[in-house]
Amino acid sequence: MHEMSLADGVRQVIEDSAKANGFTRVKTVWLEIGALAGVEVEALRFCFDAVFKDTLADGARLEIVETPGEGWCQACGKTVAIEQRYDACPLCDGYQVQATGGLELKVKELEVE
């Protein structure tokens, strides 16, 4: 499950931020996860608890901000909502849709002490 390595990457980002900004405890972590990022949110929640045990974010609340999938259709020149990569354009049924949004996985915000 790649969610474990994603959680470990988030841990590293938080630890680097703690060193740079001088905080010692994380109370809440907000992650922005796109619908097209290929992340199983519930698996990431499980991994978050395991990876953050005995760290400065042990017991921190995890908040997920989900962003919708979006793509640009080359055939009709429109930006459209998509639920999966390689979906057809909902306007023209063309399959030349390039994903442009909903691909992210990033630490959006931290509540720290």
Sequence and secondary structure as in RCSB ss.txt:
>XXXX:A:sequence
MHEMSLADGVRQVIEDSAKANGFTRVKTVWLEIGALAGVEVEALRFCFDAVFKDTLADGARLEIVETPGEGWCQA
CGKTVAIEQRYDACPLCDGYQVQATGGLELKVKELEVE
>XXXX:A:secstr
 THHHHHHHHHHHHHHHHHHHT   EEEEEEEEETTS   HHHHHHHHHHHTTTSTTTT EEEEEEE  EEEETT
T  EEE SSTT   TTT  S EEEEES  EEEEEEEE 
